[in-house]
């Protein structure tokens, strides 16, 4: 994978990479590539985490918000590098129908998700080296509850086109906003 470095941003690790389609007058419509499976995304983030020389020099820490940088973008997936200082979190969010995976390359994070009526709120500790993969309907909140910084690597397929944010209320998750490429 070649690293296609984009400028640094904060706070959301999302950017649109449109797939190329031709109009009827310009020729046949090209099919978007099939999304990568969560297992393939898992291997991408694991492999990159094992090569810190490819990304460590790009890491920045921001007191105001999580720092992020897109490392690579293809038609079928994109890869993001994110740093987290203590207390920083994403809030509950989805990935706009994209599949994804992330690994904690340095430090430790906590992930919250809903496990259904029987399980309620699930809280997972995610130490360095752990990889989490998920499907297109997954909603979670990732946060740094430790005393030190953390760095994660994320892959999404297809590349992110929007993200919805949610509040956790007594009845479950309630969608509060949607952000798209114009906010990134």
N, C-alpha and C positions, 0 to 999 in steps of 0.2 A: 504494500500500500504506500503510495506517495503522500506525503503530508502537504496539503493545500492550506497554507496558513492564512487565516483571516485576521483582521484586527481584533484586539481585545475588546470585550464587552462586559456588561453587567446589567441586570441580574439574571436574565433567563437564557438557558442554553438552547436556543432555538433559532433557526434561520431557515428560510425557504430556499430550496433548490428545485426549480421547476423542471419537470420532465419535458422534453421537446416533443411537440406534436405539430403536425402540419395541417393546414386547413385543406378543405376539399379542393380548392382552386390551386393549391400549391403541391398537391400530390397526395399519396396515401398517408393515412394517419399512422404514426408509429406507436406501437404498444409500449406502455411503460413497463420496465422490467418487473418481474415478480418480486415481492418483498422477500428479504432474507428471513429465514426462520430464526427464532430466538436463540437456538443453539449455535448458529453461524455467527450471530452478533456476539454471543458469549465468547467465542473463540477470537474474534477481532479485538475485543477489549482486553481479554486475558493476554493475548500475544503482545499487544502494545504496552501493557503494564509491565511486562517482563523485559521491556527494552527502554528503560528510563532515559537513556541517552537520546532517544528520539523526541522527548517532550519535556523533561525536567527543567531545561533552561528557559522554557516559555512560561512557567508557573509564576503568577503574581498573587499577592495577597491584598485584599481590599477590605478596609474596616467598614465601609458603608454597605456593601452588598457582596454577594458571592461573585467572584471573578470567573469568567469563562472565555474560552477561545475555541473556535472550530478548527480542528486539525486536518480534517479530510472531508471531501464531499464528492460523491459519485452519483449517478442517476439512481442507484438502488439503495444507497445508505450514506450516512454521514457520521463523523466521529467528533466528539467534544471533550475538552479538558476543562475541569472545573476545580476551583479551590474554595475551601470552606473554612472560615474562622469560627471559633466557638460562638454558639448562639445563632448562626446563620442557618436558614432553612428554605425549602421551596414552597411550603404550604401544600395542601392537597391539590394535585393537578393530574391531568391526563396527557397524552402525547398525540392528540389529534388523529387517532387511528393508526399511528405508527407502532411497530413492534420495537422493542428495545432491550438493551442490556447495559449494565454498568458494573464497574469494579472499583473498589477502594484501593488505590495504589499506595497511598500513604495515610496513616492515621486510622480513624475509626468513625463511623457514622451510625445513625439510627434511622430505620425506615418504619413508617406507620402505614398500615393498609387495613381495609375492612375485610374480614374473613367470612362474612355472612351472618345470618341471625344466630346461628349456634356458637360462632366463635367471637363475634364482636370485633373490637379493635385489636389488631395484631401489632406487636412491637418487636422488631428484630434488631439486634446489634449486628453491625456489619464491619468486622475488623478487616485490616489490610489483607489483601489476597482473596477476599470473598467476591464472587461474581453473582449478580442477580440478573435474571432474564425474565421478560414478560411479554405478553401478547398485546394486541391492539386496543383492548378495552380496559387495560390496567390503570388504576388510579392510586397514587401513593403520595406521601409526604416524606421527604428526606431531610435530615437535620444533623447538625453537629452539636451534640450534647456533651462533648468532652472538653478538656481544658486546653487542647492543642489544635493546630490546623489539620486539615485533611485535604487530600487530592483524589479526585475520581476521574475515570475515563468512561464515556458514554458512547454508545452507537445506536442509531435509529434507522429503521427501514420501513417504508420509504423515508427519505429525509423529512424532518418536521415541517409541517405547513401551518399548524396552529396548535395552541395549547389552551385548554379550559382550566379554570381554577375553581375550587370548591370550598365551601365551609362545611365543617362537620357539626351537625346539629343532632338533636335527640332522635329525629326520624331518619337520620342517615346523611349522606352527602347532598348538598344543594349547590348547583352550579351558580357561580357569582359573576364570572367574566370569561371572556375568550380573547386571547391575544393572537395576532397574526404577524406576518413578516414586517408589517409597517411599524410594529412596536420594538423590533429587534435591532 
